[in-house]
Structure formats: C-alpha cells, structure tokens
Amino acid sequence: MSDLFVALGIGVAFGFALERAGLGSARKLTGQFFLTDLTVFKVMFSAILTAMLGTFWLGRLGVIDFASLYVPDTHLMPQLAGGAIFGLGFALAGLCPGTSCVSAATGRGDGAAVAAGLFTGVLLTGLSFTALQPFYTSGAGVVWTLPQLLHLSYGAAVFLIVLVALAAFAAAERIELRMRRRRHDPIAESAFPPSAADAGFREATVNPAARRA
Amino acid sequence: MAEARSAGRESLGEERQVKYSDPYVAGVGLGLVLLAAFVITGHGLGASGAFATTAAGTVAAVAPGYASSNAYFARYVGSPDGPWRDWLLFEVIGVFIGGFLSAALAGRLRRDVERGAGVTIRSRLAIAFAGGGVMGLGAVLARGCTSGQALTGGALLSVGSWGFMLTAFAAAYAAAPVIKGSWR
C-alpha cells in the first residue's frame, strides 16, 4: 500500500514538472516538429542528463546500487517500429501519453481525446495481440546499453552524451532564434514561402530602403 | 456560434501570453523527479503502462476468462495485486493531480480545445483521438512511451530506448509538413 502512495507522490511531482514546462499544451509540443519551439527537446534532454548523471554519480559514491536499477530490455525491431508508429501518432495528437494527462487535467478537451484514443489503441492492440506476438517478442530481449554498443566504459559514454547534448542545446537555441526572425518577416510567414526567384521582389516589399537604393 | 466564441477566447489567451518556466530549469526538475523514482523504487517513470493496465482491468471486468488467457492482458490481470493496484496507474493519477495543481497555481486552468485557426473543435478532437490510438499501438510494440522508454530507458542508456526515441522523432518530423497547416 505504501508504495502506491509513493507512486502517487512521484506522479504529482512528474505532472507538476511537465505543466511548469508548458508541456500540457499541444500547440507548444507541436512547435518541436515545426522547429518553432524546441521546448520538448530542451526539457527532455536536460531531464535525461540530470537523471543519467545522478544515477551514475550516486552509484559511484555508493549511495545506490547501480546494478539493481531496472533497465528496460531491448527488443530492437519492435522498438524501432513501435517508435515510428508512436511518432506518427504523437505528431497527429500533439501530445504524448504523459502530457495528454496533464493537458486533460488543466481543462483541455484535446488532451482528454488523446487519452481516450490511447486507451482505445492499447485495448485494440491487446485484443489482437496473438497476431502481433511473434514480432513483439522478436529480438534478444536482454539489457543492452549504449556503452556496450559503442565499446566504451559507462563513464566515457556518459561524458560523450553530455558533450553531444550541450552542442545540441546550442544548436536548438540558434534554430529558435532563426525561426523567430523568420516569423517577423511577413512574406516568409505566408502560405507560399518565397523561392529564390522572387527574392528581389521580397527585398523590395519588405525593405523600402532597399527599393530606393 | 460556440466555436466562434471559443476561437475569440483563444486569441485573447494568446495576447495574455502565459509564461512557462525556463525549459532547462523545468527539465532539471523533471530529471530530479526521475532520479528520485530511480533511488526510491529502482525503476523510473511511465505513462502508457497505466493505459495498458486500465485496458486489462476493463477486459477482465467484462470477460475474466478471456483476459487471463490473452498473453498481453494476462500480465496485468495476473499480477499479485491485480490490474487496479498497479504502480504506474497510481503514478499517472498523480500526474493528473500534479498537472492540475501546477496549472491552478499559475492561473492556467481553462476549458478549451487547442487547435489551429481553420480547424473545428470536432475535427481537432477526432484527430487527437486518432493520434492517441496510433500512439497506443506504437507504445505496446515499443514496450513504453516517451516516459517509460525515452526518459527512463534514455537516462539508463538502453539501446532500445534510444532507438525508440530516434524513430519516434524521425517519424514525427516526416509527418510535420502534412500536419503544419492545421496548426496555423
């Protein structure tokens, strides 16, 4: 019973953090896919870095038994295929399972619709599981980690991921800045993005000074 | 009529511009929640699993014999505490409460349907439902979602979780040009 209270408490903190970040909003989440708002990437990767570094160092310092942490088994093909299907649904819905709950809890009808769709999708998949089972269980189904894949020590893999993530954060900031500038350009925002051919025309309309010159 | 009214309210909301936390600060906060889950329970977070155990519990209520013979539902139905006392189910109930509390404190609680300008409420709800259904299939195959695979497995450097993240975002980006028009 007490572990269900722990579950509830961790869930409250989880939902609180998601809402604070703005991830209860489908409009904000889809900005990730249109490259106008990269909040999803920034939140996800700073969370992954924090938990990765936290488990690594707490394990090193002997505070936790790192080996006892539950690492999800890898079934590569069903996970890659499941990921692709999931991504399509994510783009359509604008919300993922956890964020759909936050969206619904804050009063949004689309969040509730995504949650209802998820329930139905899982139910129908479960009902047709016999047909899917051979594919579902394909693959080794053992713990397989990036350090093993890359033939690196765990610490080296952690360090590499931190470096890649920091570079990606810097890139994300530059992409957002560029998209923000483009949004203030009335022609770039139109339904028909300008081609190279009408660049001169665009220059003339957007910047009257250029026309005079 | 009702739609025109709510569209007006939506543009009002945009002018007010609700201010969210800095994404990196919120991300570190989320990471600390995930770290706490690892330290206290030994496993991470999840979300789609709560839908799975709810579906299993529903099937078991209607057809108990079938539910325990179905290889997918049996896992939840046959767990020692049954499908309704599942850890992830309680965690997701907590997500509802936490999301509600945070929005209430920030003055962000509002009954609406987020959608693009040219999209009716009905079609946005239909697309949202369909998207949820497709994600349900994907999450079953992948054994988890953005929480259980991307965040949890990602932080523990699982190859399958990173593979899931890669194909999920690749597919979403591939679909983005088609979907973009509906979010103007």
Boltz contact constraints between the chains, C-beta under 6 A:
constraints:
  - contact:
      token1: [A, 4]
      token2: [B, 90]
      max_distance: 6.0
  - contact:
      token1: [A, 7]
      token2: [B, 87]
      max_distance: 6.0
  - contact:
      token1: [A, 7]
      token2: [B, 90]
      max_distance: 6.0
  - contact:
      token1: [A, 7]
      token2: [B, 91]
      max_distance: 6.0
  - contact:
      token1: [A, 8]
      token2: [B, 90]
      max_distance: 6.0
  - contact:
      token1: [A, 8]
      token2: [B, 94]
      max_distance: 6.0
  - contact:
      token1: [A, 10]
      token2: [B, 37]
      max_distance: 6.0
  - contact:
      token1: [A, 10]
      token2: [B, 91]
      max_distance: 6.0
  - contact:
      token1: [A, 11]
      token2: [B, 91]
      max_distance: 6.0
  - contact:
      token1: [A, 11]
      token2: [B, 94]
      max_distance: 6.0
  - contact:
      token1: [A, 11]
      token2: [B, 95]
      max_distance: 6.0
  - contact:
      token1: [A, 12]
      token2: [B, 94]
      max_distance: 6.0
  - contact:
      token1: [A, 12]
      token2: [B, 97]
      max_distance: 6.0
  - contact:
      token1: [A, 12]
      token2: [B, 98]
      max_distance: 6.0
  - contact:
      token1: [A, 13]
      token2: [B, 33]
      max_distance: 6.0
  - contact:
      token1: [A, 14]
      token2: [B, 33]
      max_distance: 6.0
  - contact:
      token1: [A, 14]
      token2: [B, 45]
      max_distance: 6.0
  - contact:
      token1: [A, 14]
      token2: [B, 95]
      max_distance: 6.0
  - contact:
      token1: [A, 15]
      token2: [B, 95]
      max_distance: 6.0
  - contact:
      token1: [A, 15]
      token2: [B, 98]
      max_distance: 6.0
  - contact:
      token1: [A, 15]
      token2: [B, 99]
      max_distance: 6.0
  - contact:
      token1: [A, 16]
      token2: [B, 98]
      max_distance: 6.0
  - contact:
      token1: [A, 16]
      token2: [B, 102]
      max_distance: 6.0
  - contact:
      token1: [A, 17]
      token2: [B, 26]
      max_distance: 6.0
  - contact:
      token1: [A, 17]
      token2: [B, 29]
      max_distance: 6.0
  - contact:
      token1: [A, 17]
      token2: [B, 30]
      max_distance: 6.0
  - contact:
      token1: [A, 17]
      token2: [B, 33]
      max_distance: 6.0
  - contact:
      token1: [A, 19]
      token2: [B, 99]
      max_distance: 6.0
  - contact:
      token1: [A, 19]
      token2: [B, 102]
      max_distance: 6.0
  - contact:
      token1: [A, 19]
      token2: [B, 103]
      max_distance: 6.0
  - contact:
      token1: [A, 20]
      token2: [B, 21]
      max_distance: 6.0
  - contact:
      token1: [A, 20]
      token2: [B, 26]
      max_distance: 6.0
  - contact:
      token1: [A, 20]
      token2: [B, 102]
      max_distance: 6.0
  - contact:
      token1: [A, 21]
      token2: [B, 21]
      max_distance: 6.0
  - contact:
      token1: [A, 21]
      token2: [B, 23]
      max_distance: 6.0
  - contact:
      token1: [A, 21]
      token2: [B, 26]
      max_distance: 6.0
  - contact:
      token1: [A, 22]
      token2: [B, 20]
      max_distance: 6.0
  - contact:
      token1: [A, 24]
      token2: [B, 99]
      max_distance: 6.0
  - contact:
      token1: [A, 26]
      token2: [B, 114]
      max_distance: 6.0
  - contact:
      token1: [A, 27]
      token2: [B, 114]
      max_distance: 6.0
  - contact:
      token1: [A, 30]
      token2: [B, 183]
      max_distance: 6.0
  - contact:
      token1: [A, 33]
      token2: [B, 172]
      max_distance: 6.0
  - contact:
      token1: [A, 33]
      token2: [B, 173]
      max_distance: 6.0
  - contact:
      token1: [A, 33]
      token2: [B, 176]
      max_distance: 6.0
  - contact:
      token1: [A, 34]
      token2: [B, 176]
      max_distance: 6.0
  - contact:
      token1: [A, 34]
      token2: [B, 180]
      max_distance: 6.0
  - contact:
      token1: [A, 39]
      token2: [B, 23]
      max_distance: 6.0
  - contact:
      token1: [A, 42]
      token2: [B, 23]
      max_distance: 6.0
  - contact:
      token1: [A, 42]
      token2: [B, 24]
      max_distance: 6.0
  - contact:
      token1: [A, 42]
      token2: [B, 27]
      max_distance: 6.0
  - contact:
      token1: [A, 43]
      token2: [B, 23]
      max_distance: 6.0
  - contact:
      token1: [A, 43]
      token2: [B, 26]
      max_distance: 6.0
  - contact:
      token1: [A, 43]
      token2: [B, 27]
      max_distance: 6.0
  - contact:
      token1: [A, 46]
      token2: [B, 24]
      max_distance: 6.0
  - contact:
      token1: [A, 46]
      token2: [B, 27]
      max_distance: 6.0
  - contact:
      token1: [A, 46]
      token2: [B, 28]
      max_distance: 6.0
  - contact:
      token1: [A, 47]
      token2: [B, 27]
      max_distance: 6.0
  - contact:
      token1: [A, 47]
      token2: [B, 30]
      max_distance: 6.0
  - contact:
      token1: [A, 47]
      token2: [B, 31]
      max_distance: 6.0
  - contact:
      token1: [A, 47]
      token2: [B, 151]
      max_distance: 6.0
  - contact:
      token1: [A, 48]
      token2: [B, 154]
      max_distance: 6.0
  - contact:
      token1: [A, 48]
      token2: [B, 155]
      max_distance: 6.0
  - contact:
      token1: [A, 50]
      token2: [B, 28]
      max_distance: 6.0
  - contact:
      token1: [A, 50]
      token2: [B, 31]
      max_distance: 6.0
  - contact:
      token1: [A, 51]
      token2: [B, 31]
      max_distance: 6.0
  - contact:
      token1: [A, 51]
      token2: [B, 34]
      max_distance: 6.0
  - contact:
      token1: [A, 51]
      token2: [B, 35]
      max_distance: 6.0
  - contact:
      token1: [A, 51]
      token2: [B, 155]
      max_distance: 6.0
  - contact:
      token1: [A, 52]
      token2: [B, 155]
      max_distance: 6.0
  - contact:
      token1: [A, 54]
      token2: [B, 35]
      max_distance: 6.0
  - contact:
      token1: [A, 55]
      token2: [B, 38]
      max_distance: 6.0
  - contact:
      token1: [A, 64]
      token2: [B, 39]
      max_distance: 6.0
  - contact:
      token1: [A, 68]
      token2: [B, 42]
      max_distance: 6.0
  - contact:
      token1: [A, 69]
      token2: [B, 38]
      max_distance: 6.0
  - contact:
      token1: [A, 69]
      token2: [B, 42]
      max_distance: 6.0
  - contact:
      token1: [A, 70]
      token2: [B, 42]
      max_distance: 6.0
  - contact:
      token1: [A, 70]
      token2: [B, 43]
      max_distance: 6.0
  - contact:
      token1: [A, 71]
      token2: [B, 156]
      max_distance: 6.0
  - contact:
      token1: [A, 71]
      token2: [B, 158]
      max_distance: 6.0
  - contact:
      token1: [A, 72]
      token2: [B, 153]
      max_distance: 6.0
  - contact:
      token1: [A, 72]
      token2: [B, 158]
      max_distance: 6.0
  - contact:
      token1: [A, 72]
      token2: [B, 161]
      max_distance: 6.0
  - contact:
      token1: [A, 74]
      token2: [B, 158]
      max_distance: 6.0
  - contact:
      token1: [A, 74]
      token2: [B, 159]
      max_distance: 6.0
  - contact:
      token1: [A, 74]
      token2: [B, 160]
      max_distance: 6.0
  - contact:
      token1: [A, 76]
      token2: [B, 160]
      max_distance: 6.0
  - contact:
      token1: [A, 78]
      token2: [B, 141]
      max_distance: 6.0
  - contact:
      token1: [A, 79]
      token2: [B, 142]
      max_distance: 6.0
  - contact:
      token1: [A, 79]
      token2: [B, 160]
      max_distance: 6.0
  - contact:
      token1: [A, 79]
      token2: [B, 163]
      max_distance: 6.0
  - contact:
      token1: [A, 79]
      token2: [B, 164]
      max_distance: 6.0
  - contact:
      token1: [A, 80]
      token2: [B, 163]
      max_distance: 6.0
  - contact:
      token1: [A, 80]
      token2: [B, 167]
      max_distance: 6.0
  - contact:
      token1: [A, 81]
      token2: [B, 141]
      max_distance: 6.0
  - contact:
      token1: [A, 82]
      token2: [B, 138]
      max_distance: 6.0
  - contact:
      token1: [A, 82]
      token2: [B, 141]
      max_distance: 6.0
  - contact:
      token1: [A, 82]
      token2: [B, 142]
      max_distance: 6.0
  - contact:
      token1: [A, 83]
      token2: [B, 142]
      max_distance: 6.0
  - contact:
      token1: [A, 83]
      token2: [B, 164]
      max_distance: 6.0
  - contact:
      token1: [A, 83]
      token2: [B, 167]
      max_distance: 6.0
  - contact:
      token1: [A, 83]
      token2: [B, 168]
      max_distance: 6.0
  - contact:
      token1: [A, 84]
      token2: [B, 167]
      max_distance: 6.0
  - contact:
      token1: [A, 84]
      token2: [B, 171]
      max_distance: 6.0
  - contact:
      token1: [A, 85]
      token2: [B, 137]
      max_distance: 6.0
  - contact:
      token1: [A, 85]
      token2: [B, 138]
      max_distance: 6.0
  - contact:
      token1: [A, 86]
      token2: [B, 135]
      max_distance: 6.0
  - contact:
      token1: [A, 86]
      token2: [B, 138]
      max_distance: 6.0
  - contact:
      token1: [A, 86]
      token2: [B, 139]
      max_distance: 6.0
  - contact:
      token1: [A, 86]
      token2: [B, 168]
      max_distance: 6.0
  - contact:
      token1: [A, 87]
      token2: [B, 168]
      max_distance: 6.0
  - contact:
      token1: [A, 87]
      token2: [B, 171]
      max_distance: 6.0
  - contact:
      token1: [A, 87]
      token2: [B, 172]
      max_distance: 6.0
  - contact:
      token1: [A, 88]
      token2: [B, 134]
      max_distance: 6.0
  - contact:
      token1: [A, 88]
      token2: [B, 171]
      max_distance: 6.0
  - contact:
      token1: [A, 88]
      token2: [B, 175]
      max_distance: 6.0
  - contact:
      token1: [A, 89]
      token2: [B, 131]
      max_distance: 6.0
  - contact:
      token1: [A, 89]
      token2: [B, 134]
      max_distance: 6.0
  - contact:
      token1: [A, 89]
      token2: [B, 135]
      max_distance: 6.0
  - contact:
      token1: [A, 89]
      token2: [B, 138]
      max_distance: 6.0
  - contact:
      token1: [A, 90]
      token2: [B, 172]
      max_distance: 6.0
  - contact:
      token1: [A, 91]
      token2: [B, 172]
      max_distance: 6.0
  - contact:
      token1: [A, 91]
      token2: [B, 175]
      max_distance: 6.0
  - contact:
      token1: [A, 91]
      token2: [B, 179]
      max_distance: 6.0
  - contact:
      token1: [A, 92]
      token2: [B, 127]
      max_distance: 6.0
  - contact:
      token1: [A, 92]
      token2: [B, 131]
      max_distance: 6.0
  - contact:
      token1: [A, 93]
      token2: [B, 128]
      max_distance: 6.0
  - contact:
      token1: [A, 93]
      token2: [B, 131]
      max_distance: 6.0
  - contact:
      token1: [A, 93]
      token2: [B, 132]
      max_distance: 6.0
  - contact:
      token1: [A, 96]
      token2: [B, 145]
      max_distance: 6.0
  - contact:
      token1: [A, 96]
      token2: [B, 146]
      max_distance: 6.0
  - contact:
      token1: [A, 97]
      token2: [B, 47]
      max_distance: 6.0
  - contact:
      token1: [A, 97]
      token2: [B, 48]
      max_distance: 6.0
  - contact:
      token1: [A, 97]
      token2: [B, 145]
      max_distance: 6.0
  - contact:
      token1: [A, 98]
      token2: [B, 47]
      max_distance: 6.0
  - contact:
      token1: [A, 98]
      token2: [B, 147]
      max_distance: 6.0
  - contact:
      token1: [A, 101]
      token2: [B, 92]
      max_distance: 6.0
  - contact:
      token1: [A, 101]
      token2: [B, 95]
      max_distance: 6.0
  - contact:
      token1: [A, 101]
      token2: [B, 96]
      max_distance: 6.0
  - contact:
      token1: [A, 102]
      token2: [B, 99]
      max_distance: 6.0
  - contact:
      token1: [A, 105]
      token2: [B, 96]
      max_distance: 6.0
  - contact:
      token1: [A, 105]
      token2: [B, 99]
      max_distance: 6.0
  - contact:
      token1: [A, 105]
      token2: [B, 100]
      max_distance: 6.0
  - contact:
      token1: [A, 106]
      token2: [B, 99]
      max_distance: 6.0
  - contact:
      token1: [A, 106]
      token2: [B, 103]
      max_distance: 6.0
  - contact:
      token1: [A, 106]
      token2: [B, 109]
      max_distance: 6.0
  - contact:
      token1: [A, 107]
      token2: [B, 109]
      max_distance: 6.0
  - contact:
      token1: [A, 107]
      token2: [B, 110]
      max_distance: 6.0
  - contact:
      token1: [A, 107]
      token2: [B, 111]
      max_distance: 6.0
  - contact:
      token1: [A, 108]
      token2: [B, 114]
      max_distance: 6.0
  - contact:
      token1: [A, 109]
      token2: [B, 113]
      max_distance: 6.0
  - contact:
      token1: [A, 110]
      token2: [B, 113]
      max_distance: 6.0
  - contact:
      token1: [A, 110]
      token2: [B, 114]
      max_distance: 6.0
  - contact:
      token1: [A, 110]
      token2: [B, 124]
      max_distance: 6.0
  - contact:
      token1: [A, 110]
      token2: [B, 128]
      max_distance: 6.0
  - contact:
      token1: [A, 113]
      token2: [B, 125]
      max_distance: 6.0
  - contact:
      token1: [A, 113]
      token2: [B, 128]
      max_distance: 6.0
  - contact:
      token1: [A, 113]
      token2: [B, 129]
      max_distance: 6.0
  - contact:
      token1: [A, 114]
      token2: [B, 128]
      max_distance: 6.0
  - contact:
      token1: [A, 114]
      token2: [B, 132]
      max_distance: 6.0
  - contact:
      token1: [A, 116]
      token2: [B, 129]
      max_distance: 6.0
  - contact:
      token1: [A, 117]
      token2: [B, 129]
      max_distance: 6.0
  - contact:
      token1: [A, 117]
      token2: [B, 132]
      max_distance: 6.0
  - contact:
      token1: [A, 117]
      token2: [B, 133]
      max_distance: 6.0
  - contact:
      token1: [A, 118]
      token2: [B, 51]
      max_distance: 6.0
  - contact:
      token1: [A, 118]
      token2: [B, 132]
      max_distance: 6.0
  - contact:
      token1: [A, 118]
      token2: [B, 135]
      max_distance: 6.0
  - contact:
      token1: [A, 118]
      token2: [B, 136]
      max_distance: 6.0
  - contact:
      token1: [A, 119]
      token2: [B, 51]
      max_distance: 6.0
  - contact:
      token1: [A, 120]
      token2: [B, 133]
      max_distance: 6.0
  - contact:
      token1: [A, 121]
      token2: [B, 133]
      max_distance: 6.0
  - contact:
      token1: [A, 121]
      token2: [B, 136]
      max_distance: 6.0
  - contact:
      token1: [A, 121]
      token2: [B, 137]
      max_distance: 6.0
  - contact:
      token1: [A, 122]
      token2: [B, 51]
      max_distance: 6.0
  - contact:
      token1: [A, 122]
      token2: [B, 52]
      max_distance: 6.0
  - contact:
      token1: [A, 122]
      token2: [B, 55]
      max_distance: 6.0
  - contact:
      token1: [A, 122]
      token2: [B, 136]
      max_distance: 6.0
  - contact:
      token1: [A, 123]
      token2: [B, 55]
      max_distance: 6.0
  - contact:
      token1: [A, 125]
      token2: [B, 137]
      max_distance: 6.0
  - contact:
      token1: [A, 125]
      token2: [B, 140]
      max_distance: 6.0
  - contact:
      token1: [A, 126]
      token2: [B, 55]
      max_distance: 6.0
  - contact:
      token1: [A, 126]
      token2: [B, 72]
      max_distance: 6.0
  - contact:
      token1: [A, 126]
      token2: [B, 73]
      max_distance: 6.0
  - contact:
      token1: [A, 129]
      token2: [B, 71]
      max_distance: 6.0
  - contact:
      token1: [A, 129]
      token2: [B, 72]
      max_distance: 6.0
  - contact:
      token1: [A, 133]
      token2: [B, 71]
      max_distance: 6.0
  - contact:
      token1: [A, 144]
      token2: [B, 159]
      max_distance: 6.0
  - contact:
      token1: [A, 145]
      token2: [B, 157]
      max_distance: 6.0
  - contact:
      token1: [A, 146]
      token2: [B, 157]
      max_distance: 6.0
  - contact:
      token1: [A, 149]
      token2: [B, 159]
      max_distance: 6.0
